[in-house]
Amino acid sequence: MQFHNTTATNLPYHQHYVYDPFGSSAETFSTIHIEARYYINRRSFLMVNLPFAFNERITSDTLNMNENGLGDLILSGGYQLYNSKLFKPDAKLKHIVILQGGVRVPTGVSDRFNEINEAEPHSLPGYGSIGFLFSGLYWLEVEGFQLGLSGYYTLNRENKYTYRFGNLIQSNLQVRYHLPFVSVFDAIPQTGLIWLSQNQDYMNDRPSPEYNEVSRTIFYVGATVQKGKLQAEFNYHLPLSAKVEGPQIDFKSQWQLRFQYNIPQREAKKILPNRSGL
């Protein structure tokens, strides 16, 4: 959830301020992601991520906002540089190293204007420009304990309105424990830290008056419940610290709910062509 106060109603734009606990202005960003992953082979996979945004602002003046719609489609692929399970399935110490890369396609709406002829880029479902995403992941598993280290980088390009979102770099540390529960389902409690740094937004090659450079440290806690091919995950994010260079909307908290179903793979003998005639 993010908050701001709007008082500059006589200007051709409105300014964002830090959250005023005595005011009633509130801004929420909610997104539903539909994601599919397909394994080309034991090491390589392709992914598609389609978001749908529900963005809302409620204020005491006339600058309310309700922006819902399809977001930007993300197409990506990944490759397992190393997966010890492929070589030693019963090893006590397991390692996985994955590299991913992708592109964000501007399919979401990014050009809606309000009654004072202003488009608010961060409130709209889409970026309006192509973007490139890169990530790396390392997993270590020992006797049910799992340690994950990951890094992400997003390179944003300028859209047709000369607006460019700041590039983002992020690193995650996650600790999980795989806990079988009475042979009915598996419970996986998890916790971790997120550090992210986002550059200044630009418009017409000039720094924007808001959304300046910011870095944040975020703590999260949650759990995953798994039964067979079905999996449900919940995480709650709470900011610990922030370093803000200028005007910036204050980040309060975030929660995530994820459902996953793993489609059973066909046996190799059923998907391999019949070579008897060769």
N, C-alpha and C positions, 0 to 999 in steps of 0.2 A: 504494500500500500504506500502511496506517495501523496503528500499534501502540499498545497500552496494557498497563498492568499492573493486575491486580485484587488488592487486599489487604483491602478492607473487606467481607469476606464475612459478617460478623455484623450488618451494617446492612441496613435494608429496601431498600437500593439499593446499587449498587457505584459506586465513583468511578473516573474515568479519570485517568491520569497520563501524563507524557511517556514516550517509549520508553526502556526499560531495556535497554542492550546486553548485559547479563549475564543477562537473563531469556529466557523462551521464548514469551512471549505475542505473538501476531501476529493482525492483523485485516486481511482483504482484501475489497475491494469490486469486483466485476466485473459489467459490464452489457453485454448485447447489444441493440442498437437496430435495429429494422426501420423504415425511413423511405421514404416515397413522396412524390413531388412531381408535381403536375399543373399545367400552364400553361393558364390560361383564355384568355389572349391573349399577345401579345408582351411585355406589361409585368407582368401579374398572375399569381400562382400560389397554389395551396393545398398545404399539407403535412400529413402525418400521421406521427407518430413514436410507435412502440410499443416500450417497453423491457422487458427481462426481466433480473431481478437474480439474482446469485449472491453472497451475502454470507456470510462465514465467519470465525469466531474460534476459535483454538486456544490454550488456556492450560494451565497446570500444575495448575489446580484444576477445579472442576465447572462453571464458568461459560462453557463452550464454547457456540458458537452456529453454526447453519447455517440461514440464511433465504434460500430460493429462491422465485421467483415472479414473476408479472406485475407490472410497475410501472405508473405513471400515464400514461395516454394523453395525448399533446400534439397539439392541433389548432391550426394556425396558417395565416396567409396573408401574402403579401408583395407589394410593388409596387415596380417599378423607376422611381424618380423620373427617372432619366436613364441612358441607355445609348447611348454614342456609336456603337456598332456598328449601331444601328438607323438611323442617319442617314449615317454614313460608315464602311462596313465595312472599307475599306482604309486608314483613318487610322493613322498611326504612333503617335499618342498617343491612348490609349483610356481612357475613364472609365465607371464604373458606380456608381450610388448606389441603394441598396435599403433600404427600411423594412419591418420585419416586426412582427407582433403575434400573440399566441396565448393559449390557455387550457390549463391542465393539469387534466385531469379525474381525480378520485380513484378510479381503477379498481384500483389495487394494494392488496395487503394491508397494513394499518397497525395492526392490533389484536391481534397475537399476543403472548401474555404468557409469561414464563418461569416456572421453578419457584418463584420468590420473588415472584410476582405483579407483575412489572415488565415494562413495555413499553419497549423501547429504540427510540425513533423513528428515529434515524439508521441503525440496523441493519436496518430493515424495508424491503421493496421499495417501499411507497407512502407518500405524505405524509398521506393521510387527509383532505385538504382541497383545495379548489380553489385554483389559483394563476394568476397572469397574467404573461405574458412579453412583453417589448418589446426590439427590437434594431434597430440601424442598421449599414450596411456601406458602405464606400467602397473601390473598387478602381481602381488606376492601373496601366496596362500600357504599357511602352515597349520595343520591340525584344526581346521575350521576358522582360524583367524585370517582375515584378508586385509591387506594394506594396499591402497591405491594412490598413485601419484599421476596427475594429468596436467596438461597445459593446453591452452587454446589461444588462437590469434584470429581476429576478424579484421579484414581489410575492406573498408567501405569506400565506394566511389561516389562522385558527385551526381545528383539527379538533374532533371531538366530545369528545375527551379534554382539551380546553382547551390543547392544545400547539400552539405556532406556531413554525415554523422561521424563522430570521432572513432578512430580505430580502437579496438578493445583487445587487451591481453589479460588472461585469467589463468590462475593455477589452483588446483584442488588437492587437498589431502583428505583421504577417507579411510576410516577404520571400520571393519565389519566383523561380525562373528556368526558363523553358520551354526544354528542351534536346532537340531531335530526335536520336534515336539510330539511325543507320544506316538510316533510313527504315523501321524495323521497328516501333518503339514510341517514345513520348515519355516522357522522364524529367524530373521536375520536383522538384529538391531545394528544400527550404524550411526556414526557421528563423524564430524570432520570440520575443516576450515576451508574457506574460499578467500582468495586474495585476487582482486581485480583492479585494473587501471584503465581508464578510458580517456582518450585525448579530447581536446577541445573540438566542438562543432564549428564548422565554417560555412559561410554563405558569401558568394561573390568573392571567394578567396580571402575573406576577412573573418576574424573571429566573431562568433555569434555573441550577443549580449548576455546569453544564459547558456546553460549546459557547458560550463567550462571544464577544464581538466579535473578529474577526481580519481581517487584511489580509495578502496574500501576493504575492510577485513570482516568477514561474515562467518558466524558459527552456525552449524546446523546439526539437527538430530532427527532421527527417524527410524523406520523399520520396514522390512520387506517380508511379506508372507507368501510362501510358494507351495503349491500343491500340484504335482505333475507338471503339465505344460502351462498352467495358469500361474500368474504372479501379480501381486499388488504391492505398491510401494508408497509410503507417505514420508515427506520431509518437511520440517519447519525451519526456516531461515531467520536468523536474528542478527542484525549488524552489531559488531563490537566497536569499530572505530572507522573514521573517515577523514581523509585529508582533501579538502575542497579548495580549488583555486578560483574563487569568485562565485557568482550566483549559481545556485544548483538546487534542484528539488531534493528535499530530504527523504531518504529511503528509510522506511520504518520496519516492515517485516514482509515475509513472503511464505506461502505454503505451496507444496506441490503434491499432487496425487497422480500416480501412474499405474496403468493396467497393461499387462503384457500377456500375449499368448504365443507360444512357440509351436509352429506347425510341425508335426512329425515329419522327418525326412524319410523318403523312400529308400529301400535297400538298394545297394549298388547294383545287384544283379537285375533289378527291375528297370534301372535307368540307363544301363549300358546297352548299346546296340548289339544285336545278334551277329556275331562274327563268324558263324559256322560256314558261311558261304565264301569266306575270303581265303 
